[in-house]
Every structure is written in C-alpha cells, then in structure tokens.
Amino acid sequence: MMMILGIPAPLLFGQLLLGVVNGAFYALMSLGLAIIFGMLNIVNFAHGALFMLGAFTAWGLLNYAGIGYWWALLLAPLIVGAFGVLLERLFISKLYKLDHLYGLLLTFGLALILEGLVRNYYGSSGLPYRIPSQLQGAQNLGFMIMPNYRGWVVLAAIVMCVITWLVIEKTSIGAKLRAATENAPLVQSFGINVPLMITLTYGAGVALAAFAGVLAAPIYSVNPNMGANFIIVVFAVVVIGGMGSILGSIVTGFGLGIVEGLTRVFYPEGSATVIFVVMVIVLLARPAGLFGRAH
C-alpha cells in the first residue's frame, strides 16, 4: 500500500475528500451569510435552520409530491427563499437601523422556533433521502475511491459559488446592490427600489442555504439539528474570511474544510477545534479577517 508521510494513501485522500465536501457546505452557507451581512448588515443566526428547511423541503417534495432530487435542487431553494422573503418583510426589515445585537437575537429566536416546530412534527431521528440513481456508485481513481455523489456536491458548490461571485462583482445588479449598502438614499434617488432589492437579497442568501441543504440531504440524515451542527463553524468561517466578503467566504470555506480534513488524519483530537484555533490566530493578526476591509 502506498504511504504518504507515513499515512496510507487511501486514508489520507479519503479524509481530504471529506474535508473538501465539508468545505463545499461551509462555502455555500458562509456565502449566503456574507451576502446577508454585507448587503443588509444583519447577522443571520437563522441560517442553519434555513439550511435544514432546504433539506426537509427536498424530503417533503419527494415523499408527499413524488418530486425527485433534480427538481428539488431548483424548487426547494425557491420555496425556502420565498419563506425568507416573508421573514424579512415581517420581522427583519424592522431592525435595519438598530444595533447588530437585535438582529442576532431575533434570528436566533427564529432558528429555535423553526427547529422546534420541525422537531415536534418529525421527531429528532434522521429521515433518509436517497442519492439519485444517476449519481450512485463510485470511481476508482487509482489512489482512492471517490463516491460519485460527493464529487457532484463539490462541483455543484463550486459552480454556484462562482455564479454568485460573478453576479455580485461583475454585473450591474451587483453594482447596484453594493451601492445601496453604501448610500441607499442616493441609489433610491435614481429610481431604484432599494427596499425591494434588499428583500430579494435576503431571499437569495436564504436560497443559497436551502440549496446547500438539498445537497446535504443524501449525505447527512435529514433531521432538525443538521443546521445547528453547521452554523457555529460557518460563522467562524465568515469571521476568518472577513464579514461580508464574498470571495473570503468561498476561499475560506473550502480552505478550512481541507484543513479540518487533514487534521483528522494527523491529529484527530484537534479536528473539532482546529477551525476555531485558526480563527483566533487570524483575528489576532488581522481583526477584519483575511479578505475583510478594516473600518
């Protein structure tokens, strides 16, 4: 068996793949958080619960309506994104002029309510969601066996992250969004409906979390706690990358997933805390984050 640094190659590359897959979810979820914070200035603690709702929506579409995985990838983000728009209009829009703490407390409360409602209806045990037949099986790469579905998750996450970055950084819509965060009254004076733009931005950030939830459904059991298991790590990713930084969320999400995977190989005891150790080091050296702008 081939060894690398004294570690069997299949073990090393297997954990590296697991780290890249986790990094794909970190990147997608932190990207949605970065959009919401960067454009709306709201610390959205409900993001994990909305990720969970994306997975449950996919499960519900399959079991109640017979709608499979591929359509769920499109419909679940739209459904949960529309729910996010409703939340923004009813609750979050009242907090834009207040301190960040109010938004954090409100969204934390919303997360507890959503998770509690789902838990009361479905229980805490995980619900299975099958991998679509087109993505079952695995590929022998010689140095490792790569499950087809995990390869698809990484590819889908990269494509979605790139599309989101291009929309925000390279299009007129993205330019208007960035301008609205800097000077909303000036942008509105040009006839642009800034409140509608803000609402749709929140819905888009929520839709990204739901998209990640659909991707996660066949890998993790669909359960009310699946978002809570991710959200603390994802907040650490956002802080390390720089609050509100789109590129920082993408690069840091994938990078920290790889670091976490390698830590499981070389120092398993530290795999649960390595991301937070990195966060402390980065904040000591660069308080605004790796890609953040100092105020």
C-alpha positions as a printed NumPy array, in Angstrom:
array([[  0.   ,   0.   ,   0.   ],
       [  1.338,   3.437,  -0.948],
       [  2.241,   5.617,   2.034],
       [  2.446,   9.413,   2.192],
       [  4.169,  10.905,   5.248],
       [  3.641,   7.577,   6.977],
       [ -0.109,   7.633,   6.305],
       [ -1.812,   5.118,   3.969],
       [ -2.703,   6.988,   0.766],
       [ -6.389,   5.855,   0.701],
       [ -6.875,   7.164,   4.259],
       [ -5.176,  10.481,   3.508],
       [ -7.046,  11.151,   0.277],
       [-10.318,   9.875,   1.728],
       [-10.137,  12.367,   4.592],
       [ -9.027,  15.068,   2.16 ],
       [-12.137,  14.384,   0.039],
       [-14.304,  14.518,   3.159],
       [-12.715,  17.855,   4.025],
       [-13.397,  19.236,   0.535],
       [-17.044,  18.101,   0.76 ],
       [-17.464,  19.749,   4.165],
       [-15.693,  22.803,   2.732],
       [-18.264,  22.92 ,  -0.076],
       [-21.061,  23.205,   2.503],
       [-19.077,  25.746,   4.542],
       [-18.531,  27.852,   1.418],
       [-22.178,  27.769,   0.294],
       [-23.565,  28.586,   3.729],
       [-20.987,  31.244,   4.567],
       [-21.578,  32.78 ,   1.139],
       [-25.264,  33.249,   1.981],
       [-24.329,  34.688,   5.378],
       [-21.81 ,  37.056,   3.803],
       [-24.373,  38.318,   1.296],
       [-26.945,  38.98 ,   4.021],
       [-24.464,  40.674,   6.341],
       [-22.625,  42.574,   3.616],
       [-25.771,  43.895,   1.95 ],
       [-28.226,  44.089,   4.872],
       [-25.937,  44.388,   7.922],
       [-27.852,  41.581,   9.663],
       [-26.125,  38.722,  11.498],
       [-28.461,  35.943,  10.35 ],
       [-28.357,  33.261,  13.051],
       [-31.378,  31.562,  11.425],
       [-29.174,  30.478,   8.518],
       [-28.622,  26.986,   9.915],
       [-32.367,  26.457,  10.394],
       [-32.999,  27.582,   6.805],
       [-30.315,  25.135,   5.617],
       [-32.259,  22.445,   7.491],
       [-35.528,  23.611,   5.895],
       [-33.941,  23.186,   2.461],
       [-33.215,  19.526,   3.243],
       [-36.691,  18.949,   4.701],
       [-38.321,  20.649,   1.713],
       [-36.475,  18.286,  -0.639],
       [-37.559,  15.337,   1.529],
       [-41.158,  16.574,   1.556],
       [-41.237,  17.126,  -2.213],
       [-40.108,  13.529,  -2.71 ],
       [-42.338,  11.837,  -0.138],
       [-45.506,  13.936,  -0.488],
       [-45.412,  15.048,  -4.124],
       [-43.158,  12.467,  -5.786],
       [-40.782,  15.213,  -6.959],
       [-37.237,  13.859,  -7.15 ],
       [-33.808,  15.231,  -6.405],
       [-33.119,  17.183,  -9.593],
       [-36.32 ,  19.206,  -9.452],
       [-35.837,  19.649,  -5.696],
       [-32.487,  21.34 ,  -6.382],
       [-34.479,  24.051,  -8.167],
       [-37.752,  24.114,  -6.231],
       [-36.508,  23.834,  -2.625],
       [-34.284,  26.963,  -2.804],
       [-37.17 ,  28.886,  -4.427],
       [-39.653,  27.756,  -1.758],
       [-37.341,  28.419,   1.181],
       [-36.133,  31.658,  -0.433],
       [-39.776,  32.832,  -0.678],
       [-40.196,  31.936,   3.002],
       [-37.075,  34.005,   3.719],
       [-38.617,  36.963,   1.863],
       [-41.671,  36.639,   4.143],
       [-39.46 ,  36.61 ,   7.244],
       [-37.589,  39.677,   6.017],
       [-40.771,  41.638,   5.356],
       [-42.489,  40.682,   8.625],
       [-39.584,  40.835,  11.083],
       [-36.081,  41.623,   9.882],
       [-36.939,  44.797,   7.957],
       [-37.793,  46.458,  11.29 ],
       [-34.213,  46.11 ,  12.548],
       [-32.017,  47.701,   9.872],
       [-31.471,  50.912,  11.812],
       [-30.828,  49.161,  15.129],
       [-27.703,  47.611,  16.605],
       [-26.48 ,  44.253,  15.221],
       [-27.399,  42.611,  18.533],
       [-31.131,  42.959,  17.838],
       [-30.853,  41.171,  14.51 ],
       [-28.751,  38.401,  16.056],
       [-31.269,  37.863,  18.877],
       [-34.258,  37.892,  16.523],
       [-32.754,  35.44 ,  14.046],
       [-31.553,  33.21 ,  16.896],
       [-35.122,  33.123,  18.194],
       [-36.457,  32.357,  14.719],
       [-33.961,  29.481,  14.42 ],
       [-35.154,  27.986,  17.717],
       [-38.794,  28.276,  16.631],
       [-38.21 ,  26.68 ,  13.222],
       [-36.133,  23.841,  14.644],
       [-38.671,  23.262,  17.411],
       [-41.622,  23.123,  15.009],
       [-39.865,  20.628,  12.733],
       [-38.757,  18.53 ,  15.715],
       [-42.296,  18.401,  17.118],
       [-43.697,  17.221,  13.797],
       [-40.973,  14.861,  12.545],
       [-39.069,  13.968,  15.724],
       [-35.314,  14.076,  16.225],
       [-34.339,  10.897,  14.405],
       [-32.93 ,  11.309,  10.907],
       [-35.018,  10.752,   7.797],
       [-33.341,   9.017,   4.824],
       [-33.034,  10.702,   1.44 ],
       [-31.718,   8.508,  -1.367],
       [-28.91 ,   9.509,  -3.679],
       [-30.354,   9.878,  -7.208],
       [-29.687,   6.849,  -9.393],
       [-27.547,   8.867, -11.83 ],
       [-25.064,   9.669,  -9.04 ],
       [-24.875,   6.342,  -7.259],
       [-21.668,   4.332,  -7.297],
       [-18.054,   5.448,  -7.179],
       [-14.994,   5.985,  -9.354],
       [-11.662,   4.26 ,  -8.799],
       [ -9.031,   6.971,  -9.229],
       [ -6.175,   4.601,  -8.507],
       [ -5.078,   6.315,  -5.297],
       [ -8.604,   6.445,  -3.815],
       [-12.248,   5.535,  -4.374],
       [-14.363,   8.644,  -4.958],
       [-18.146,   8.348,  -4.478],
       [-19.914,   9.952,  -7.427],
       [-22.296,  11.943,  -5.275],
       [-19.556,  13.586,  -3.239],
       [-17.789,  14.607,  -6.419],
       [-21.056,  16.114,  -7.64 ],
       [-21.504,  18.07 ,  -4.375],
       [-18.074,  19.676,  -4.749],
       [-18.691,  20.52 ,  -8.423],
       [-22.173,  21.96 ,  -7.771],
       [-20.9  ,  24.064,  -4.869],
       [-18.011,  25.479,  -6.909],
       [-20.312,  26.355,  -9.822],
       [-22.87 ,  28.041,  -7.525],
       [-20.163,  29.993,  -5.686],
       [-18.622,  31.219,  -8.952],
       [-22.013,  32.243, -10.364],
       [-22.861,  34.15 ,  -7.172],
       [-19.492,  35.917,  -7.151],
       [-19.865,  36.902, -10.817],
       [-23.386,  38.267, -10.259],
       [-22.339,  40.402,  -7.298],
       [-18.955,  41.571,  -8.558],
       [-19.348,  41.742, -12.353],
       [-22.953,  42.696, -13.151],
       [-24.994,  45.891, -12.942],
       [-27.307,  44.24 , -10.397],
       [-24.339,  43.568,  -8.144],
       [-23.083,  47.126,  -8.602],
       [-26.48 ,  48.491,  -7.553],
       [-26.517,  46.225,  -4.508],
       [-23.069,  47.365,  -3.432],
       [-24.007,  50.993,  -3.988],
       [-27.202,  50.567,  -1.972],
       [-25.231,  49.312,   1.021],
       [-23.012,  52.391,   0.876],
       [-25.645,  55.067,   0.237],
       [-29.229,  53.814,  -0.045],
       [-30.915,  57.275,  -0.347],
       [-28.664,  58.211,  -3.277],
       [-29.376,  54.944,  -5.09 ],
       [-33.111,  55.332,  -4.474],
       [-32.986,  58.831,  -5.955],
       [-32.13 ,  57.195,  -9.296],
       [-35.466,  55.379,  -9.279],
       [-34.175,  52.062,  -7.913],
       [-36.479,  50.304,  -5.454],
       [-33.957,  49.74 ,  -2.664],
       [-36.342,  48.056,  -0.153],
       [-37.355,  45.508,  -2.808],
       [-33.7  ,  44.942,  -3.674],
       [-32.871,  44.345,  -0.007],
       [-35.757,  41.903,   0.386],
       [-34.722,  39.911,  -2.686],
       [-31.114,  39.902,  -1.472],
       [-32.174,  38.299,   1.797],
       [-34.237,  35.772,  -0.154],
       [-31.218,  34.964,  -2.348],
       [-28.984,  34.406,   0.687],
       [-31.599,  32.095,   2.191],
       [-31.949,  30.247,  -1.134],
       [-28.194,  29.509,  -1.082],
       [-28.577,  27.926,   2.362],
       [-31.519,  25.854,   1.102],
       [-29.522,  24.759,  -1.963],
       [-26.779,  23.544,   0.379],
       [-29.448,  21.748,   2.41 ],
       [-30.676,  19.831,  -0.64 ],
       [-27.094,  18.829,  -1.494],
       [-26.585,  17.693,   2.106],
       [-29.797,  15.639,   2.338],
       [-28.417,  12.406,   0.806],
       [-25.135,  12.649,   2.787],
       [-26.415,  13.522,   6.255],
       [-29.677,  12.296,   7.703],
       [-32.424,  14.881,   7.289],
       [-33.056,  15.992,  10.866],
       [-33.925,  19.184,  12.789],
       [-30.412,  19.541,  14.223],
       [-28.447,  19.352,  10.972],
       [-28.28 ,  23.141,  10.628],
       [-27.271,  23.684,  14.251],
       [-24.338,  21.315,  13.723],
       [-23.019,  23.551,  10.924],
       [-23.871,  27.106,  11.886],
       [-21.203,  27.731,  14.571],
       [-18.437,  26.522,  12.252],
       [-19.893,  28.552,   9.376],
       [-19.863,  31.725,  11.486],
       [-16.196,  31.042,  12.25 ],
       [-15.567,  30.685,   8.504],
       [-17.26 ,  34.032,   7.827],
       [-15.233,  35.761,  10.534],
       [-11.965,  34.318,   9.237],
       [-12.747,  35.254,   5.641],
       [-13.978,  38.723,   6.582],
       [-17.544,  39.67 ,   7.462],
       [-19.405,  40.471,   4.25 ],
       [-16.588,  39.337,   1.927],
       [-17.932,  37.147,  -0.891],
       [-14.526,  35.941,  -2.067],
       [-13.403,  35.453,   1.528],
       [-16.353,  33.152,   2.252],
       [-15.685,  30.977,  -0.793],
       [-11.92 ,  30.64 ,  -0.377],
       [-12.024,  30.276,   3.403],
       [-14.891,  27.768,   3.315],
       [-13.06 ,  25.356,   1.033],
       [ -9.678,  26.029,   2.65 ],
       [-10.858,  25.356,   6.189],
       [-12.684,  22.228,   5.08 ],
       [ -9.366,  20.898,   3.75 ],
       [ -7.533,  21.931,   6.94 ],
       [-10.178,  20.146,   9.022],
       [ -9.882,  17.   ,   6.885],
       [ -6.095,  16.894,   7.152],
       [ -6.272,  17.456,  10.901],
       [ -8.41 ,  14.327,  11.196],
       [ -5.513,  12.379,   9.696],
       [ -2.521,  13.869,  11.513],
       [ -4.091,  14.975,  14.819],
       [ -7.659,  13.599,  15.18 ],
       [ -8.092,  15.056,  18.68 ],
       [ -7.839,  18.571,  17.273],
       [-10.22 ,  18.205,  14.325],
       [-13.195,  19.616,  16.245],
       [-11.355,  22.77 ,  17.316],
       [ -8.823,  23.485,  14.562],
       [-11.119,  25.969,  12.768],
       [-11.587,  27.983,  15.964],
       [ -7.84 ,  27.96 ,  16.618],
       [ -7.336,  29.339,  13.094],
       [ -9.997,  31.977,  13.806],
       [ -8.199,  33.17 ,  16.944],
       [ -4.853,  33.372,  15.124],
       [ -6.358,  35.27 ,  12.163],
       [ -8.221,  37.728,  14.385],
       [ -5.053,  38.451,  16.369],
       [ -3.107,  39.135,  13.174],
       [ -5.872,  40.678,  11.079],
       [ -9.036,  41.647,  13.011],
       [-11.02 ,  42.379,   9.829],
       [-10.444,  38.832,   8.517],
       [ -8.314,  37.579,   5.64 ],
       [-10.35 ,  39.342,   2.944],
       [-12.206,  41.899,   5.066],
       [-11.791,  45.639,   4.946],
       [-10.754,  47.418,   8.125],
       [-13.155,  50.21 ,   9.097]])
